[in-house]
Amino acid sequence: MRRNTSSRHQSRYKRTQTVTGKQWGIVITIFLIIISVIGFVAYKKFQGKVEYDKVTACPMVNGVVKPAKQTVVVIDETDVLSPHQRDYLKVHLSNFVKDEMVSGELLSVYVLDSEITKKRKPIFEMCKMRDGSDANDWTENQKLMARRFHKQFQGPLMSRLDATLTRSTSSESSPIFETLQTIAVNAFDKYNIDGERRMLVFSDMLHHTPEYSMFTLKRSFETFKKSDYYAQIKTFLPDTAVRLYVLNTYPKYQKQELMDFWKSYFKSASAYVEQVSPVGR
């Protein structure tokens, strides 16, 4: 009888020990899973940590500003833009930023006017911030990123355009060649961009200066290329994709020959026109 009692005690003890061992196994497994998750999150957070320039918000590599890509926008304000043209410009630029630019891409906006050779500076220059659409659910706050994007990038861009597009009288000259030459140096050459280079031009594309006016002279590009003036304004825009948004302010002069001229001009500058979009008055 005593043996049976002793055996039952031992059996219970063994069962107790067996259950406790399983419980400890579960605890250890859960602990290891938690440690793995924490480690993974920390790794991803560290892996995605990038140093950014305080002025342009562009990513930096070894202390040097290094945008992923660069887009330059040229806005011709030598003539008064109609309400339609202003709306078109703002809507299409906003959509371009939202749909086609990537985070870390530099946006430089220049205004073309008779003083461009003196200013030589963009009215807005900043890298696109992440808007939260690609936020990591584990480590990032999507709503916070979206608010920061609108407050520090999209909002200032639109406000700067509103403050700039206020001309009420036309300018006496429209130095398109000189503006593009300035941009080639002060925008594209300034940053060492390994990625894509793009240029969006909102203009009537009618150059007008004392040296050369497309209102009075109708030359083919091949003829123009032989002139001394071309030697002065020759520009280099290697591998730059150009989109022309042609403001149809002077339809009498804005024929197919004009577009052919500009396509040849950009080709000579090692760039290429990928799109021509007319914008009505």
C-alpha positions as CSV (number, residue, x, y, z in Angstrom):
1,M,0.0,0.0,0.0
2,R,2.8,2.4,0.9
3,R,4.5,1.5,-2.4
4,N,1.4,2.4,-4.3
5,T,1.1,5.7,-2.5
6,S,4.7,6.5,-3.1
7,S,4.3,5.6,-6.8
8,R,1.3,7.9,-7.1
9,H,3.2,10.8,-5.4
10,Q,6.1,10.3,-7.8
11,S,3.8,10.1,-10.8
12,R,2.1,13.4,-9.8
13,Y,5.6,15.0,-9.3
14,K,6.7,13.9,-12.7
15,R,3.5,15.2,-14.3
16,T,4.0,18.5,-12.5
17,Q,7.6,18.7,-13.6
18,T,6.6,17.8,-17.2
19,V,3.9,20.6,-17.4
20,T,6.3,23.1,-15.9
21,G,8.9,22.3,-18.5
22,K,6.4,22.9,-21.3
23,Q,5.4,26.2,-19.8
24,W,9.0,27.3,-19.6
25,G,9.4,26.3,-23.2
26,I,6.5,28.4,-24.2
27,V,7.8,31.4,-22.1
28,I,11.3,31.1,-23.7
29,T,9.8,30.8,-27.2
30,I,7.7,33.9,-26.7
31,F,10.7,35.8,-25.2
32,L,12.8,34.9,-28.2
33,I,10.1,36.0,-30.6
34,I,9.8,39.4,-28.8
35,I,13.6,39.8,-28.9
36,S,13.6,39.0,-32.6
37,V,10.8,41.5,-33.4
38,I,12.5,44.2,-31.4
39,G,15.8,43.5,-33.1
40,F,14.2,43.5,-36.5
41,V,12.4,46.8,-35.9
42,A,15.6,48.4,-34.6
43,Y,17.5,47.1,-37.6
44,K,15.0,48.5,-40.1
45,K,14.9,51.8,-38.3
46,F,18.7,52.0,-38.2
47,Q,18.9,50.9,-41.8
48,G,16.5,53.6,-43.0
49,K,18.2,56.4,-41.1
50,V,19.6,59.0,-43.5
51,E,21.3,62.2,-42.8
52,Y,19.5,65.2,-44.4
53,D,20.7,68.7,-45.3
54,K,19.1,71.3,-43.0
55,V,18.6,73.9,-45.8
56,T,17.4,71.8,-48.8
57,A,16.2,68.7,-46.9
58,C,18.2,66.6,-49.4
59,P,19.9,63.4,-48.4
60,M,23.6,63.6,-47.7
61,V,26.4,61.2,-48.4
62,N,29.7,61.7,-46.5
63,G,28.6,65.2,-45.7
64,V,27.8,66.2,-49.3
65,V,24.3,67.0,-50.5
66,K,23.3,64.1,-52.8
67,P,19.8,64.3,-54.3
68,A,18.4,61.1,-55.8
69,K,17.3,63.0,-59.0
70,Q,16.8,66.7,-60.0
71,T,13.9,68.5,-61.7
72,V,14.2,72.1,-62.7
73,V,11.1,74.2,-63.4
74,V,11.3,77.3,-65.5
75,I,8.4,79.8,-65.4
76,D,8.3,82.5,-68.0
77,E,6.8,85.6,-66.5
78,T,8.0,88.1,-69.1
79,D,4.3,88.3,-70.1
80,V,1.3,88.5,-67.9
81,L,0.0,85.0,-67.3
82,S,-3.8,84.7,-67.7
83,P,-5.8,83.2,-64.8
84,H,-6.1,80.0,-66.8
85,Q,-2.4,79.7,-67.3
86,R,-1.7,80.3,-63.7
87,D,-4.1,77.7,-62.6
88,Y,-2.7,75.3,-65.2
89,L,0.8,75.8,-64.0
90,K,0.0,75.3,-60.3
91,V,-2.2,72.2,-60.9
92,H,0.2,70.5,-63.3
93,L,3.2,71.2,-61.1
94,S,1.4,70.0,-58.0
95,N,0.4,66.8,-59.8
96,F,3.9,66.3,-61.1
97,V,5.4,66.7,-57.6
98,K,2.8,64.2,-56.1
99,D,2.8,61.6,-58.9
100,E,6.2,61.7,-60.6
101,M,8.8,63.0,-58.1
102,V,10.4,60.6,-55.6
103,S,11.4,61.5,-52.1
104,G,15.0,62.9,-52.1
105,E,14.6,64.4,-55.5
106,L,15.6,68.0,-55.8
107,L,13.1,70.6,-57.1
108,S,14.5,73.9,-58.3
109,V,12.1,76.6,-59.5
110,Y,13.4,79.5,-61.6
111,V,11.4,82.5,-62.9
112,L,12.4,83.8,-66.3
113,D,12.3,87.5,-66.5
114,S,14.5,90.3,-67.8
115,E,16.6,90.3,-64.6
116,I,17.4,86.5,-64.6
117,T,21.1,87.2,-65.4
118,K,21.3,89.3,-62.2
119,K,19.4,87.0,-59.9
120,R,20.8,83.6,-60.9
121,K,19.0,82.0,-58.0
122,P,15.9,79.8,-57.8
123,I,12.7,81.1,-56.1
124,F,12.4,77.7,-54.5
125,E,14.9,74.9,-54.1
126,M,14.3,71.8,-51.9
127,C,14.2,68.1,-52.0
128,K,10.8,66.4,-51.9
129,M,10.1,65.1,-48.5
130,R,8.4,61.7,-47.9
131,D,4.6,62.3,-47.7
132,G,3.8,59.2,-45.7
133,S,2.4,57.2,-48.5
134,D,5.3,54.7,-48.1
135,A,5.5,54.9,-44.3
136,N,6.7,51.8,-42.4
137,D,3.8,50.7,-40.2
138,W,6.2,49.5,-37.5
139,T,8.5,52.5,-37.2
140,E,6.9,55.6,-38.8
141,N,3.9,57.8,-38.3
142,Q,2.1,58.2,-41.6
143,K,-0.1,61.2,-40.5
144,L,2.9,63.0,-39.0
145,M,4.9,62.6,-42.2
146,A,2.0,63.8,-44.4
147,R,1.6,66.9,-42.2
148,R,5.3,67.7,-42.4
149,F,5.3,67.2,-46.2
150,H,2.5,69.8,-46.6
151,K,3.8,72.2,-44.1
152,Q,7.5,72.2,-45.0
153,F,7.4,71.4,-48.8
154,Q,4.1,71.5,-50.7
155,G,2.7,74.5,-48.8
156,P,5.8,76.7,-49.2
157,L,6.1,75.8,-52.9
158,M,2.6,76.8,-53.6
159,S,2.9,80.0,-51.5
160,R,6.1,80.9,-53.3
161,L,4.3,80.5,-56.7
162,D,1.4,82.7,-55.6
163,A,3.8,85.4,-54.4
164,T,5.8,85.3,-57.6
165,L,3.1,85.1,-60.3
166,T,1.9,88.7,-59.8
167,R,3.2,90.5,-62.8
168,S,0.7,93.1,-64.2
169,T,2.8,94.4,-67.1
170,S,4.9,92.7,-69.8
171,S,8.7,92.8,-69.7
172,E,10.7,94.5,-72.4
173,S,12.8,91.3,-73.1
174,S,12.5,87.6,-72.7
175,P,16.0,86.1,-72.4
176,I,15.2,82.4,-72.7
177,F,18.6,81.4,-74.0
178,E,20.4,83.2,-71.2
179,T,18.1,81.7,-68.6
180,L,18.7,78.2,-69.8
181,Q,22.5,78.9,-69.8
182,T,22.2,80.1,-66.2
183,I,20.2,77.1,-65.1
184,A,22.7,74.7,-66.7
185,V,25.4,76.0,-64.4
186,N,23.7,77.1,-61.2
187,A,21.2,74.3,-61.0
188,F,22.4,71.1,-62.8
189,D,26.2,71.7,-62.4
190,K,25.9,72.7,-58.8
191,Y,24.9,69.2,-57.6
192,N,26.5,65.9,-58.4
193,I,23.3,64.1,-59.6
194,D,23.7,60.4,-60.6
195,G,20.0,60.0,-61.2
196,E,17.6,61.4,-63.8
197,R,17.7,65.1,-64.8
198,R,14.4,66.8,-65.9
199,M,13.4,70.3,-67.0
200,L,9.8,71.6,-67.1
201,V,9.5,74.9,-69.1
202,F,6.3,77.0,-68.9
203,S,6.8,79.6,-71.5
204,D,5.6,81.0,-74.9
205,M,9.1,79.9,-76.1
206,L,9.6,83.2,-77.9
207,H,13.0,84.5,-77.1
208,H,13.3,88.3,-77.4
209,T,16.4,90.3,-76.7
210,P,18.3,93.0,-78.7
211,E,20.7,90.4,-80.0
212,Y,17.9,88.1,-81.3
213,S,14.2,88.2,-81.4
214,M,11.8,85.5,-82.6
215,F,9.2,88.1,-83.2
216,T,11.2,89.6,-86.1
217,L,13.6,86.9,-87.2
218,K,12.5,83.5,-88.6
219,R,15.6,81.5,-88.8
220,S,16.0,77.7,-88.8
221,F,18.1,76.4,-86.0
222,E,20.9,75.4,-88.4
223,T,21.2,79.0,-89.6
224,F,21.0,80.3,-86.0
225,K,23.7,77.8,-85.0
226,K,26.2,79.6,-87.3
227,S,25.7,83.0,-85.6
228,D,28.1,84.6,-83.1
229,Y,25.2,85.0,-80.7
230,Y,24.7,81.2,-80.6
231,A,28.4,80.8,-79.6
232,Q,27.7,83.2,-76.7
233,I,24.6,81.4,-75.4
234,K,25.5,77.8,-76.2
235,T,24.4,75.5,-73.3
236,F,25.2,72.0,-72.2
237,L,22.3,70.0,-70.6
238,P,23.5,66.4,-70.8
239,D,20.8,63.7,-70.7
240,T,18.2,66.1,-69.6
241,A,14.6,65.2,-70.4
242,V,12.7,68.4,-71.3
243,R,8.9,69.1,-71.2
244,L,7.7,72.2,-72.9
245,Y,4.4,73.7,-71.7
246,V,3.8,76.3,-74.5
247,L,1.8,79.3,-73.3
248,N,-0.1,80.2,-76.4
249,T,0.0,84.0,-75.9
250,Y,1.1,84.8,-79.5
251,P,-0.3,82.1,-81.7
252,K,0.7,84.0,-84.8
253,Y,4.4,83.3,-84.0
254,Q,4.0,79.9,-82.3
255,K,3.9,77.6,-85.3
256,Q,5.4,74.2,-85.8
257,E,8.6,75.8,-87.0
258,L,9.1,77.2,-83.6
259,M,8.8,73.8,-81.9
260,D,11.2,72.3,-84.4
261,F,13.7,75.1,-83.6
262,W,13.6,74.3,-79.9
263,K,13.8,70.5,-80.4
264,S,17.0,71.1,-82.4
265,Y,18.3,73.5,-79.8
266,F,17.9,71.1,-76.9
267,K,19.4,68.3,-79.0
268,S,22.4,70.4,-79.6
269,A,22.7,70.9,-75.9
270,S,22.7,67.1,-75.4
271,A,19.2,67.2,-74.0
272,Y,15.9,65.9,-75.6
273,V,12.3,67.1,-75.7
274,E,10.1,64.3,-74.5
275,Q,6.8,66.3,-74.4
276,V,5.2,69.4,-75.9
277,S,1.9,70.6,-74.4
278,P,0.1,73.7,-75.6
279,V,-1.5,75.8,-72.9
280,G,-4.3,78.1,-74.1
281,R,-4.8,81.7,-73.1
